[in-house]
Amino acid sequence: MGGRLDDHHVLVTGGSRGIGAAIVEKALAEGARVSFIDIEEKAGKAFAASLGSSDRCHFGEGSVCVAADIARVHDEAVQRFGPVTGLVNNAGRNSYADAVAMTEQEWEDVFSVDLKAAWLVARQVLPGMIAMRRGSIVNIASIHAEMTYPGFFPYAAAKSGLVGLTRSLALDMGKHQIRVNALSPGYTETHLVREFFAMNGPSLRQKALDVHPLGRMGQPAEIANCAVFLLSDEASFVTGANWLVDGGLSARFAG
């Protein structure tokens, strides 16, 4: 079914590949005008060109950790497509660190992308949403906010913080008719997951597959389907929630 986002302007962070790219594609398919920001300029331009929707798609190069970059891309997008009605905070990074050996700067680098950036981008779009008394924010968290894996320090802490930020924003913004939700994917076939399994070998991948109730990992498009639902008016009474999209992985005991 198309057209669920016909009158929306959706901004996606980290939109040039993986889940972010799938959300850009799905939002366009549902009729939205879509802007996306990514630090990878070449990949972002190539992806935007491949979409064939130049009249409804805008790419801006920039870092979601830099407020000036966010403001520049946001202002360019608003000039083209009007106020942002939907935001997807998708940009993120993995972390493979040791709690003792990790440096303060390494900690800051993780939290800057995985948590602080979501606030910085939300801070940029919220005044427009408040003025319209309309808006939906979707923060892409992770199953790591509920359960985690050895060697991922402090990724789970950052993603748990993102879920907490979601709840706080939902409570504060509800009076303005702005909805804020988190979406927590499980294993999804993205470059970050492929990177993880490349580091740990094919046997771990098979072990992970064996405990999935559906017998497979998710596809970025399946995460995008849920994100677009949360952006749309069909989710008009959904806010402050964390949607687990993990193929049932978190529903089972170990063993």
C-alpha positions in Angstrom: 0.0 0.0 0.0 1.5 3.3 -1.0 0.7 6.9 0.0 1.0 6.6 3.8 3.5 9.5 3.8 2.0 11.6 1.0 2.1 14.9 2.9 5.3 14.3 4.9 8.9 15.5 4.8 11.1 12.8 6.4 14.7 13.4 7.4 16.9 10.3 7.8 20.4 10.3 9.4 23.0 7.8 8.1 20.8 7.3 5.0 23.3 6.2 2.4 23.3 2.5 3.2 21.9 -0.3 5.3 18.8 0.3 7.3 19.0 4.0 6.6 19.0 3.5 2.9 16.1 1.1 3.2 14.1 3.7 5.2 14.8 6.4 2.5 13.5 4.0 -0.2 10.4 3.0 1.7 9.5 6.5 2.7 9.8 7.6 -1.0 7.7 4.7 -2.0 5.0 5.8 0.5 4.9 9.3 -1.1 7.2 11.3 1.3 9.7 14.0 0.4 12.9 12.6 1.9 16.1 14.3 3.0 19.1 12.4 4.3 22.4 13.3 5.9 25.5 11.1 5.8 29.2 11.7 6.4 30.1 9.6 3.4 29.6 12.2 0.6 30.5 9.9 -2.4 28.2 7.1 -1.2 25.4 9.5 -0.4 25.5 11.2 -3.8 25.6 7.9 -5.6 22.7 6.5 -3.6 20.6 9.7 -4.2 21.3 9.5 -7.9 20.2 5.9 -8.0 16.8 6.6 -6.6 15.5 8.4 -9.6 13.4 10.8 -7.4 15.4 14.0 -7.5 12.3 16.1 -7.2 11.5 14.4 -3.8 14.9 13.5 -2.5 17.7 15.6 -1.0 21.1 14.5 0.2 23.3 16.6 2.4 26.9 15.6 3.4 27.6 16.2 7.0 28.3 14.7 10.5 25.5 14.1 12.8 27.9 14.9 15.6 28.4 18.5 14.5 25.5 20.9 15.2 26.6 23.2 12.3 26.4 20.4 9.8 23.0 19.3 11.0 21.7 22.9 10.8 23.1 23.4 7.3 21.6 20.2 5.9 18.3 20.8 7.7 18.0 24.3 6.4 18.7 23.2 2.8 16.1 20.5 3.1 13.4 22.7 4.6 14.0 25.2 1.8 13.3 22.6 -0.7 10.5 20.5 0.9 9.1 22.5 3.8 9.2 21.7 7.5 10.3 18.2 8.6 7.4 16.1 9.8 9.3 12.9 10.4 12.8 12.2 11.7 14.6 8.9 11.7 17.7 9.0 13.9 19.4 6.0 12.2 23.2 6.9 12.2 25.2 4.7 14.4 28.4 2.8 14.9 29.5 -0.4 16.6 31.9 -0.5 19.5 34.3 -3.3 20.3 36.1 -2.2 23.5 37.4 -3.3 26.8 36.1 -1.5 29.9 39.6 -1.1 31.3 41.6 -0.4 28.2 39.1 1.9 26.5 40.1 5.6 26.5 37.9 8.5 27.3 38.1 9.7 23.7 37.0 6.3 22.4 34.0 6.4 24.8 33.1 9.9 23.6 33.3 8.9 20.0 30.8 6.0 20.6 28.3 8.1 22.6 28.6 11.1 20.2 27.3 9.0 17.3 25.0 6.5 19.1 23.3 8.8 21.6 24.2 12.5 21.5 23.6 12.8 17.7 20.0 11.8 18.2 19.4 14.7 20.6 21.3 17.1 18.3 19.2 16.3 15.3 15.9 16.2 17.3 16.8 19.6 18.7 17.1 21.0 15.2 13.8 19.7 13.9 11.6 20.0 17.0 10.9 23.8 16.8 9.3 23.3 13.4 7.3 20.3 14.7 6.2 22.2 17.7 5.0 25.1 15.5 3.0 22.7 13.4 1.8 20.7 16.4 2.7 17.7 14.4 5.6 15.3 14.1 7.0 11.8 14.6 10.6 10.8 15.6 11.9 7.3 15.3 15.2 6.5 17.0 16.9 3.4 15.7 18.2 1.7 18.8 19.1 -2.0 19.0 18.3 -5.3 20.7 21.4 -4.5 22.6 19.3 -2.1 24.7 17.6 -5.3 26.1 20.4 -7.9 26.0 23.9 -7.7 24.8 27.0 -9.7 23.8 30.6 -9.9 25.3 33.1 -7.5 23.7 30.5 -4.9 22.7 31.3 -2.4 25.5 29.8 0.2 25.7 27.4 -0.2 22.8 24.6 -1.5 25.0 24.9 1.5 27.3 24.6 3.9 24.4 21.6 2.1 22.9 19.9 1.8 26.3 20.5 5.5 26.7 18.8 6.1 23.3 15.7 4.2 24.5 15.7 6.4 27.6 16.0 9.5 25.6 13.1 8.3 23.5 10.9 8.0 26.6 11.8 11.4 27.9 11.2 13.1 24.6 7.9 11.3 24.2 6.7 12.7 27.6 8.0 16.2 27.0 6.7 16.5 23.4 3.3 14.8 23.8 1.7 18.1 24.7 2.7 19.3 21.2 1.2 16.3 19.5 4.7 15.0 18.6 5.3 11.2 18.9 8.7 9.7 19.7 9.4 6.0 19.5 12.4 3.7 19.4 12.9 0.8 17.1 15.3 -1.9 18.1 16.4 -4.3 15.4 18.0 -7.6 16.1 20.5 -9.2 13.7 19.9 -7.5 10.4 21.9 -8.1 7.2 23.8 -4.8 7.1 27.5 -3.9 6.8 27.7 -3.6 10.6 26.5 -7.1 11.1 28.7 -8.4 8.3 31.6 -6.7 9.9 30.9 -8.4 13.2 30.7 -11.9 11.7 33.8 -11.2 9.5 35.7 -10.6 12.8 34.4 -13.7 14.5 34.0 -16.4 11.7 31.2 -18.3 9.9 30.6 -20.7 12.9 29.3 -17.8 15.0 27.0 -16.7 12.2 25.5 -20.2 12.1 25.2 -20.3 15.8 23.3 -17.1 15.7 21.0 -18.4 13.0 20.3 -21.5 14.9 18.7 -19.6 17.8 16.5 -17.4 15.6 12.8 -18.6 15.9 12.3 -17.6 12.2 15.5 -19.3 11.2 17.0 -16.3 9.5 18.2 -12.7 10.2 16.3 -9.6 9.2 16.6 -7.6 6.0 16.9 -3.8 6.1 13.6 -3.4 4.3 11.8 -5.2 7.1 13.2 -2.7 9.6 12.2 0.1 7.2 8.6 -1.2 7.1 8.2 -0.8 10.8 10.0 2.6 10.8 7.6 4.0 8.2 4.6 2.7 10.1 5.8 4.6 13.2 6.3 7.7 11.1 2.8 7.5 9.5 -0.6 8.6 10.8 -1.5 4.9 11.2 0.6 5.0 14.4 -1.2 8.1 15.7 -1.6 6.7 19.2 1.9 5.1 19.5 4.5 7.1 21.5 7.2 6.4 24.1 7.5 2.8 23.0 10.5 0.6 22.0 9.6 -1.7 19.2 11.7 -4.8 19.0 12.0 -6.0 15.5 14.2 -9.1 16.0 12.5 -12.1 14.5 11.6 -13.3 18.0 15.2 -13.6 19.1 14.6 -11.9 22.5 11.6 -14.1 23.2 13.6 -17.2 24.1 15.7 -18.5 26.9 19.3 -19.5 26.2 19.8 -23.2 25.4 
